[in-house]
Amino acid sequence: MKKNLLSVAVKGAIGFTAAAVMVPAMPAFAQQDATLVEEVIVTGSRIERANDVSVSPVTSVSAEDMKATGVVRVEDLINDLPQVAATQTAGQANGSTGTATVSLRGLGSQRTLVLIDGRRMPAGSPLAGGSGADLNQIPGALVERVEVLTGGSSATYGSDAIAGVVNFIMMDDFEGVRFETQTSVYQHDNDNNAMQDLVSSNGFDVADGSVTDGETNDFSLIMGANLDNGRGNVTAYANYRKIDAVLQSDRDYSGCALAGGPGSFDCGGSSTVPWGRFTDFGLNEGDDTEGFDYSVDGDGFTEFGRLYNYGPLNYFQRPDERWTMGAFGHYEINEHAEAYTQISYADDRTVAQIAPSGAFFVTDDLYCGNPFLSDEQFDAICGVYGLTENDYLSDLVVTNTDPDTGEVTTNPGALYIGRRNVEGGPRQDDMRHTTFRGVFGVRGDIDENWSYDVYGQYSEVSLEQTYLNDMSVSRIKNALDVRVDERVDTNGDPVNSETYGNPVCQSVLDGSDPNCVPWNVFQEGGVTQEAIDYLVLPLYARGTTDQEIISGYVTGDLTDYGVKIPTADSGVAVVMGLESRRETLNYSPDSGFQNGEGAGQGGPTLGVDGKLSVKEAFAELSVPLVSGKPGMEYLGLEMAYRYSDYSTDEETNTYKVAADWQPTADLKVRASFQSAVRHANIRELYRAQAIGLFDMTYDPCGSRTNDDGEVIGPDYSEEQCARTGTTSASYGNEFDSPAGQYNYIGGGNPELSPEESETVSFGFVYSPSFVEGLTVSMDYFNIQVEEAIAGIQPETILRKCAETGDALFCDAISRGGNGNLWVGQAGIVATDVNIGFFETEGVDINTNYGFDVGAYGSVDMNWIATYLTKWDQQEFVGQPVEDCVGVWNSSCGEPTPEFVSTVRTTWATPWNVDVTGTWRHIGDVTDLGTNGADFDAIDYFDLSASWAASDSVTIRSGINNILDKEPPLTADAGAGIYGNGNTFPGIYDALGRYAFLGASLDF
């Protein structure tokens, strides 16, 4: 019944919005009467100005814009801005931190500072990748506007602002009671015939026809009251949001994990299959022996070939349940002091689901007397080598003679088992973040020229993480080491009559693990529930991030003191302040996490426990140089400086120099130069080194078979590959990871230095008096980041070792027995160092035009765009600079379109209905990976309408992505850490149409 009602709501929304939706960016320069001189603070400076055009370009998103989109996740709104690159979103499954973060200019969430009313938000999560602020903590119903300033702002706000600042301005003067509710769903027509044929031809179920899912329900209550005849106000809020999951199996284009390129797409997958893979990975190939690669067929073996389709069970949209509540208050104690507070609480729980766990080749041996082996299977993997039922495969001696040198090498035989635990269900990472944030301060005027603001802030984020349905590595090993129970006592009677003559774990016989249950992976249907219960290992972790800030500053107008330039009407304005900030992070995984017991974790997950503090002094100066002169309506200079002293004995100096010139009332020209720094965060400094996975298409020292069945040899010579750890016997073997994932060891570095950046920006704002209502701004930006904190890409280390033989690279490589880099502890060390370089450059355009249409109301049009001319990166000095504009691959990461724009038009009708339309454009992107899945430019069209049914009731409805455009597809989505479902959900509309219906009631 519920879905039928939703269907009605969707149809109603489509019919109700016959024209237009939103773009989430309104210009920072709202149209105003030229005589307005109210002083305001714009993000990027603490100095009040009688001019709301910032010296640095600021993009503003209003509360009305947010409502027009119909989105209830703040990250969905922010990610539509051309200046923003998607990071952690609700469309992330594998690798999710359970948070929502923002990355300005694609420079990373750790280089983007997020503020609430100009004050810092805490790190979003103690999890790896969680250093960015979590937008789930933002109470959307209380947001008055969002201001986005790109480019370095460290001089004003401190570290982490290399890419810029996102400042959420909250409503703190509400009076009355307001209830808001909204229901939204995704609707998609699964009619991609090519993908349906591909998925079904591979034997998989595929979605077909129309589907409506991903329901979101959002409820907000706001209550506010003025105090003591307007001397103060208290505004309180509560919000509940529930989001339903969407599986990749619910869309035909994500029905299987793609392999290959456009026109030759195929269903790929994992070689850890439910029917088991039993292979020696070439280790048993010798002068007199051959290798094997089998899967189970009944109680026998067949040649391995079919991969496992892991995609359908992955979440395309994570389920999420969130509560937020809090209160904002301020009260004027006297004419010199106003006390204020902000108290907020958020409880957000989400689950990331991926394919079932399994034995991911964590064993390398097998007892030939395992009673589950059929005679055929015994002969295929033991008898063929002359081994008996009392032998292990490791008892086999494999001999290889080099044909050129005659050198003889030997190694033991091996058997690796890959077996997917489909009986145990998909893996689920249950993450719950609970956040408290409290701000308490006093502000006011000292006299007519001086004012102050002093506050203390405390924030805490607590994590409860429970990882379900993973398997234990040690228990897998025990459960596969099986023999017949033949134990008898001194009288010849069975020691255990229940197990005598039956399969039993060796660990039960020797007493090392009396609870072990044998795992029969050698027969179809052989796995028992008792074995699953024994093998499955839940994993637990807890963690917190804490932030303590004490800050204060005074701001003054020195005009009355005569501190002014004779050619200016007003004097110098100053800000001087001090700030102390302390941050701690503790992440405490259980022993299963830390010991690498989770078979599906890719290695150990180690704890982090560290703290970082800084004491800072900062100052700003605004100097009007000329005003009221021909060609010099206004000319001013702004400067800012911040000195920081960190507990790591690092000292930093950051500064800003900016100027704005208004030659006429119509034109404003602005330019700025900023030197910014970012100190390493706690995870980068103190996290322990641990094994993880990286994507690499193939090992350049191995051979591989292409789609035509041709064997392609190594990229490097035997001598070069020997530098990377291959031997004569292993050189050119086929030891590529079937999943394209290889091991690396990453970790923190307490010796890291701060990153450094320089930002140059200049542009203009033009409001021609002869075209009333038109404002155009255009700004050039260039951001360079040096000494960037990053690890060298493991593949780069591998190739540089082969090419140069430099010990810096070669000592970091540890190959396995057959030359592999992905089984067991084999891998590449790639910890954090100060080696990276980034540079991004482009032009931002923001145009607003509003005009009346007589008796038919008014129209407001807005166009915001970013044209990217450069996005270069260099892993380290000496490495080629890589151009990432308009491309993506494993090193550039997610697609970086050259041109992104949004056009929004709103018609305010005289019938209490506002109709909005949006055209979102994302430029084409080239895939530099081996599959070459280039993305064409894509255009989305959105429609929405808002009806003021009465003074107290407003109804909103809309459709985003009206044409139900599918996202562009690629087999290389794994090349970027934010890919999912054969696409990039944070960049493109991954689930189809989005329809919403909501209402606001004021009492």
VENLINNOR-V557184 format. One record per pair of residues at least 6 apart in sequence whose ideal C-beta (glycine too) atoms are under 7 Angstrom apart, sorted by sequence separation. I is the first residue (numbers start at 1). J is the second residue. If there is no record, write none. Layout:
i/j
I/J
I/J
This chain:
i/j
71/77
78/84
103/109
115/121
124/130
200/206
227/233
248/254
249/255
260/266
271/277
285/291
295/301
332/338
333/339
387/393
445/451
446/452
488/494
489/495
494/500
507/513
508/514
520/526
521/527
564/570
592/598
626/632
627/633
645/651
662/668
698/704
705/711
706/712
768/774
800/806
815/821
820/826
821/827
852/858
853/859
888/894
908/914
909/915
927/933
948/954
949/955
973/979
978/984
41/48
79/86
102/109
113/120
114/121
123/130
154/161
199/206
226/233
227/234
258/265
259/266
284/291
294/301
295/302
331/338
401/408
444/451
487/494
488/495
520/527
564/571
596/603
627/634
644/651
714/721
767/774
816/823
821/828
851/858
874/881
888/895
907/914
927/934
947/954
973/980
983/990
40/48
69/77
88/96
101/109
104/112
123/131
124/132
153/161
154/162
157/165
259/267
294/302
330/338
331/339
387/395
444/452
487/495
505/513
508/516
519/527
563/571
564/572
596/604
644/652
660/668
661/669
703/711
704/712
767/775
801/809
816/824
850/858
851/859
874/882
884/892
888/896
906/914
907/915
926/934
946/954
947/955
976/984
978/986
39/48
40/49
88/97
103/112
124/133
125/134
152/161
224/233
225/234
258/267
259/268
282/291
294/303
295/304
330/339
382/391
387/396
399/408
400/409
443/452
487/496
507/516
563/572
595/604
626/635
660/669
703/712
800/809
801/810
850/859
872/881
873/882
882/891
887/896
925/934
973/982
981/990
39/49
42/52
44/54
79/89
102/112
124/134
152/162
196/206
224/234
257/267
258/268
293/303
294/304
330/340
368/378
443/453
594/604
625/635
643/653
660/670
703/713
718/728
721/731
765/775
766/776
816/826
850/860
872/882
882/892
886/896
906/916
925/935
946/956
973/983
39/50
66/77
88/99
89/100
122/133
153/164
224/235
256/267
257/268
280/291
293/304
329/340
382/393
385/396
399/410
485/496
505/516
559/570
594/605
625/636
703/714
815/826
872/883
873/884
885/896
886/897
905/916
924/935
973/984
40/52
42/54
44/56
88/100
102/114
121/133
153/165
196/208
257/269
280/292
329/341
381/393
398/410
441/453
442/454
519/531
559/571
593/605
594/606
624/636
625/637
642/654
659/671
702/714
765/777
797/809
801/813
814/826
849/861
884/896
886/898
904/916
905/917
924/936
944/956
945/957
970/982
37/50
88/101
150/163
151/164
222/235
223/236
279/292
397/410
398/411
441/454
505/518
517/530
518/531
558/571
594/607
623/636
658/671
701/714
718/731
764/777
814/827
871/884
885/898
924/937
944/957
945/958
969/982
970/983
28/42
44/58
75/89
87/101
150/164
279/293
328/342
368/382
441/455
485/499
504/518
517/531
557/571
558/572
622/636
623/637
641/655
658/672
700/714
763/777
764/778
848/862
871/885
904/918
923/937
944/958
969/983
43/58
87/102
149/164
222/237
397/412
398/413
440/455
441/456
485/500
503/518
640/655
657/672
700/715
701/716
763/778
797/812
798/813
813/828
847/862
870/885
903/918
922/937
943/958
968/983
42/58
61/77
87/103
121/137
148/164
149/165
221/237
278/294
327/343
396/412
439/455
440/456
485/501
519/535
557/573
558/574
589/605
622/638
640/656
656/672
657/673
700/716
763/779
797/813
812/828
847/863
902/918
903/919
921/937
922/938
942/958
943/959
967/983
73/90
190/207
220/237
221/238
326/343
396/413
484/501
485/502
517/534
556/573
621/638
639/656
714/731
763/780
812/829
868/885
942/959
84/102
85/103
148/166
190/208
277/295
326/344
394/412
439/457
484/502
516/534
556/574
589/607
621/639
639/657
656/674
714/732
761/779
762/780
812/830
845/863
846/864
902/920
921/939
942/960
84/103
114/133
190/209
220/239
276/295
326/345
368/387
394/413
438/457
484/503
485/504
515/534
555/574
588/607
713/732
761/780
845/864
920/939
942/961
943/962
84/104
112/132
146/166
147/167
219/239
275/295
276/296
324/344
325/345
368/388
369/389
393/413
394/414
438/458
555/575
587/607
620/640
638/658
655/675
701/721
761/781
845/865
901/921
919/939
920/940
942/962
968/988
83/104
85/106
110/131
189/210
190/211
219/240
275/296
324/345
368/389
369/390
393/414
482/503
483/504
587/608
654/675
900/921
940/961
941/962
967/988
30/52
59/81
83/105
87/109
109/131
110/132
146/168
147/169
273/295
324/346
393/415
437/459
482/504
487/509
553/575
554/576
619/641
637/659
654/676
759/781
760/782
844/866
900/922
919/941
941/963
967/989
29/52
101/124
109/132
187/210
188/211
218/241
368/391
436/459
482/505
483/506
553/576
585/608
586/609
618/641
636/659
654/677
701/724
759/782
900/923
967/990
29/53
59/83
78/102
145/169
322/346
323/347
368/392
436/460
481/505
553/577
618/642
636/660
759/783
842/866
843/867
899/923
918/942
965/989
28/53
75/100
99/124
143/168
144/169
187/212
217/242
279/304
322/347
367/392
368/393
481/506
552/577
585/610
652/677
701/726
842/867
871/896
897/922
898/923
917/942
940/965
28/54
74/100
99/125
144/170
322/348
366/392
435/461
479/505
481/507
551/577
552/578
616/642
617/643
635/661
757/783
758/784
842/868
897/923
917/943
73/100
75/102
98/125
143/170
144/171
185/212
186/213
216/243
277/304
365/392
366/393
478/505
584/611
616/643
652/679
757/784
842/869
938/965
97/125
142/170
185/213
186/214
320/348
321/349
365/393
385/413
433/461
434/462
551/579
583/611
616/644
634/662
757/785
841/869
868/896
897/925
916/944
961/989
964/992
142/171
185/214
215/244
365/394
478/507
582/611
583/612
633/662
650/679
703/732
841/870
964/993
28/58
97/127
102/132
138/168
185/215
214/244
320/350
433/463
549/579
550/580
614/644
615/645
633/663
701/731
702/732
703/733
704/734
755/785
756/786
798/828
840/870
868/898
895/925
915/945
938/968
28/59
99/130
101/132
213/244
319/350
582/613
614/645
632/663
633/664
702/733
703/734
756/787
797/828
839/870
840/871
867/898
914/945
961/992
962/993
28/60
97/129
101/133
183/215
184/216
214/246
318/350
319/351
431/463
432/464
549/581
581/613
614/646
631/663
633/665
702/734
704/736
755/787
867/899
913/945
914/946
936/968
961/993
27/60
97/130
101/134
102/135
213/246
273/306
318/351
581/614
646/679
702/735
755/788
797/830
839/872
935/968
961/994
25/59
26/60
100/134
101/135
183/217
273/307
274/308
318/352
381/415
431/465
548/582
612/646
613/647
702/736
753/787
755/789
794/828
865/899
866/900
913/947
959/993
960/994
26/61
99/134
100/135
273/308
430/465
478/513
580/615
612/647
838/873
865/900
912/947
25/61
26/62
100/136
182/218
271/307
272/308
429/465
430/466
482/518
547/583
612/648
699/735
794/830
837/873
865/901
912/948
933/969
959/995
24/61
99/136
181/218
213/250
270/307
315/352
479/516
546/583
579/616
699/736
752/789
837/874
864/901
886/923
888/925
933/970
181/219
269/307
270/308
315/353
429/467
430/468
478/516
479/517
546/584
578/616
698/736
792/830
863/901
864/902
886/924
887/925
889/927
933/971
958/996
26/65
141/180
211/250
268/307
269/308
314/353
479/518
480/519
578/617
791/830
836/875
886/925
887/926
888/927
889/928
890/929
931/970
933/972
957/996
113/153
180/220
269/309
270/310
313/353
314/354
428/468
479/519
545/585
791/831
835/875
863/903
886/926
889/929
895/935
931/971
957/997
24/65
88/129
269/310
314/355
427/468
428/469
577/618
791/832
835/876
887/928
931/972
115/157
179/221
207/249
267/309
313/355
427/469
544/586
790/832
791/833
862/904
956/998
22/65
207/250
426/469
427/470
543/586
576/619
697/740
789/832
792/835
927/970
929/972
113/157
178/222
207/251
208/252
425/469
543/587
575/619
696/740
861/905
955/999
24/69
87/132
105/150
207/252
310/355
424/469
543/588
575/620
695/740
746/791
789/834
790/835
927/972
954/999
22/68
104/150
177/223
206/252
541/587
542/588
574/620
695/741
696/742
790/836
859/905
860/906
929/975
953/999
954/1000
21/68
22/69
113/160
541/588
574/621
787/834
21/69
113/161
174/222
176/224
207/255
541/589
693/741
694/742
788/836
859/907
953/1001
111/160
118/167
175/224
206/255
365/414
366/415
541/590
572/621
573/622
693/742
788/837
940/989
952/1001
110/160
115/165
174/224
175/225
364/414
365/415
421/471
540/590
572/622
693/743
694/744
744/794
788/838
857/907
858/908
938/988
952/1002
111/162
112/163
175/226
204/255
364/415
539/590
572/623
786/837
857/908
952/1003
111/163
112/164
113/165
114/166
115/167
116/168
117/169
204/256
257/309
364/416
479/531
541/593
691/743
692/744
742/794
785/837
857/909
24/77
115/168
117/170
199/252
256/309
257/310
363/416
539/592
785/838
856/909
857/910
112/166
116/170
202/256
257/311
363/417
539/593
570/624
691/745
692/746
856/910
107/162
256/311
361/416
479/534
537/592
690/745
784/839
855/910
24/80
25/81
107/163
196/252
199/255
361/417
479/535
568/624
689/745
690/746
783/839
24/81
78/135
195/252
199/256
254/311
255/312
361/418
568/625
689/746
690/747
783/840
105/163
195/253
359/417
360/418
565/623
567/625
568/626
569/627
689/747
104/163
359/418
475/534
476/535
539/598
565/624
567/626
568/627
569/628
688/747
782/841
75/135
104/164
173/233
186/246
192/252
195/255
358/418
359/419
475/535
537/597
565/625
687/747
781/841
74/135
172/233
174/235
190/251
192/253
358/419
537/598
687/748
781/842
173/235
190/252
254/316
358/420
475/537
567/629
686/748
172/235
188/251
204/267
248/311
249/312
358/421
417/480
472/535
685/748
780/843
781/844
74/138
102/166
171/235
248/312
356/420
357/421
471/535
684/748
686/750
779/843
83/148
202/267
247/312
251/316
356/421
471/536
472/537
683/748
685/750
778/843
779/844
922/987
74/140
247/313
248/314
250/316
356/422
471/537
81/148
83/150
198/265
357/424
469/536
470/537
685/752
778/845
72/140
199/267
247/315
248/316
356/424
684/752
198/267
246/315
247/316
356/425
470/539
777/846
245/315
246/316
356/426
357/427
468/538
612/682
246/317
355/426
356/427
467/538
611/682
776/847
245/317
354/426
466/538
467/539
610/682
680/752
245/318
353/426
354/427
775/848
66/140
243/317
245/319
300/374
353/427
466/540
608/682
724/798
244/319
299/374
301/376
353/428
465/540
608/683
610/685
679/754
774/849
243/319
300/376
301/377
465/541
610/686
678/754
773/849
66/143
243/320
300/377
351/428
352/429
677/754
678/755
724/801
773/850
351/429
464/542
608/686
677/755
723/801
724/802
743/821
773/851
141/220
242/321
301/380
351/430
463/542
608/687
677/756
723/802
742/821
743/822
796/875
63/143
142/222
463/543
742/822
752/832
63/144
141/222
241/322
350/431
607/688
676/757
721/802
741/822
753/834
63/145
462/544
606/688
720/802
723/805
745/827
749/831
752/834
793/875
894/976
62/145
240/323
349/432
461/544
675/758
676/759
720/803
735/818
743/826
744/827
749/832
792/875
796/879
893/976
61/145
460/544
461/545
606/690
735/819
743/827
744/828
745/829
746/830
747/831
748/832
749/833
792/876
893/977
894/978
60/145
61/146
239/324
348/433
605/690
674/759
733/818
735/820
737/822
742/827
745/830
746/831
890/975
60/146
272/358
294/380
460/546
604/690
716/802
724/810
733/819
744/830
889/975
60/147
238/325
347/434
603/690
604/691
673/760
723/810
888/975
78/166
237/325
272/360
292/380
459/547
603/691
725/813
730/818
888/976
58/147
59/148
237/326
292/381
346/435
602/691
603/692
672/761
724/813
725/814
726/815
730/819
895/984
58/148
345/435
458/548
602/692
671/761
725/815
894/984
58/149
236/327
345/436
602/693
671/762
235/327
457/549
670/762
895/987
56/149
234/327
235/328
344/437
456/549
670/763
726/819
894/987
456/550
56/151
142/237
234/329
343/438
669/764
141/237
233/329
289/385
455/551
668/764
232/329
233/330
342/439
585/682
667/764
668/765
139/237
141/239
232/330
341/439
454/552
585/683
700/798
793/891
232/331
341/440
453/552
583/682
667/766
696/795
700/799
139/239
231/331
232/332
452/552
453/553
666/766
694/794
231/332
340/441
666/767
701/802
419/521
452/554
652/754
666/768
700/802
214/317
278/381
339/442
340/443
451/554
666/769
43/147
227/331
338/442
417/521
423/527
450/554
451/555
650/754
665/769
44/149
204/309
337/442
338/443
684/789
43/149
338/444
450/556
337/444
449/556
336/444
424/532
449/557
44/153
289/398
336/445
423/532
680/789
46/156
72/182
336/446
372/482
45/156
362/473
371/482
449/560
44/156
284/396
286/398
287/399
308/420
357/469
370/482
371/483
424/536
286/399
287/400
313/426
356/469
357/470
358/471
363/476
370/483
371/484
70/184
284/398
286/400
287/401
357/471
362/476
363/477
367/481
369/483
283/398
367/483
359/476
363/480
702/819
701/819
28/147
44/165
43/165
699/821
473/596
474/597
476/599
43/167
473/597
472/597
473/599
472/599
283/411
470/598
471/599
284/413
470/599
471/600
283/413
284/414
470/600
283/414
372/503
467/598
470/601
371/503
280/414
280/415
281/416
280/416
691/827
278/415
279/416
278/417
603/743
276/417
277/418
689/831
276/419
72/216
273/418
377/522
72/218
272/418
274/420
271/418
272/419
273/420
272/420
274/422
372/520
684/832
373/522
372/522
372/523
90/243
372/526
172/328
170/328
172/330
72/241
427/600
9/183
10/185
10/187
6/185
139/324
136/322
139/326
695/890
10/212
7/212
139/344
6/212
3/212
6/215
137/346
136/346
136/348
94/314
93/314
93/315
96/318
299/522
299/523
91/316
93/318
91/317
296/522
298/524
90/317
296/523
90/318
296/524
90/320
697/929
697/930
740/974
362/599
360/599
359/599
360/600
358/599
357/599
357/600
276/521
98/350
96/352
93/352
93/353
94/354
93/354
695/974
695/975
137/435
134/433
125/433
409/727
119/439
409/729
407/728
402/728
400/729
96/429
98/431
99/433
98/433
125/461
127/463
122/459
124/461
126/463
119/457
123/461
125/463
122/461
411/817
416/823
126/543
126/544
126/545
123/545
122/545
122/547
120/549
282/733
282/734
282/735
281/735
158/616
126/585
126/586
127/587
126/587
123/585
361/823
271/738
270/738
271/739
270/739
126/608
156/640
158/642
155/640
159/644
155/641
158/644
155/642
154/642
155/654
154/654
155/655
155/656
46/553
47/555
46/555
162/676
161/676
162/678
159/677
160/678
155/674
159/678
159/679
152/674
154/676
151/674
152/675
153/676
154/677
152/676
47/573
47/575
46/575
283/817
283/818
282/818
281/818
281/820
131/681
131/683
128/683
111/678
110/681
47/620
46/620
45/620
47/622
55/638
45/638
162/755
162/757
56/658
55/658
55/660
152/757
152/759
151/759
151/761
53/668
55/670
56/672
55/672
162/785
151/781
34/665
150/781
151/783
316/980
316/981
314/980
314/981
261/931
260/931
261/932
262/933
261/933
316/990
317/991
316/991
105/783
107/785
268/971
57/761
56/761
57/763
265/971
261/971
258/969
260/971
53/765
258/970
259/971
253/966
258/971
253/969
57/777
57/779
258/982
254/981
254/982
253/982
107/838
248/981
106/840
105/840
29/765
31/773
31/775
246/991
29/775
27/775
29/777
27/777
83/844
106/871
192/966
189/964
188/964
214/991
82/864
82/865
83/866
82/866
57/844
59/846
106/896
188/991
188/992
59/864
186/991
187/992
188/993
186/992
187/993
186/993
86/894
186/994
187/995
85/894
184/994
185/995
184/995
184/996
182/996
183/997
182/997
182/998
181/998
82/900
180/998
181/999
27/846
31/850
82/901
180/1000
27/848
80/902
178/1000
179/1001
178/1001
178/1002
176/1002
177/1003
176/1003
27/862
26/862
23/862
25/864
80/920
23/864
68/916
70/944
68/944
25/902
23/902
23/903
23/904
22/904
95/977
20/905
70/956
92/978
93/980
70/958
92/980
67/956
91/980
70/960
69/960
87/978
86/978
22/916
91/985
20/915
21/916
23/918
91/986
19/915
20/916
21/917
22/918
89/985
20/917
21/918
89/986
19/917
20/918
87/986
91/990
86/986
86/987
79/986
22/942
21/942
21/943
22/944
20/943
21/944
19/943
20/944
70/994
17/943
70/996
17/944
17/945
16/945
21/958
21/960
17/957
16/957
17/958
17/959
13/957
12/957
13/958
14/959
13/959
14/995
13/995
13/996
13/997
10/995
12/997
9/997
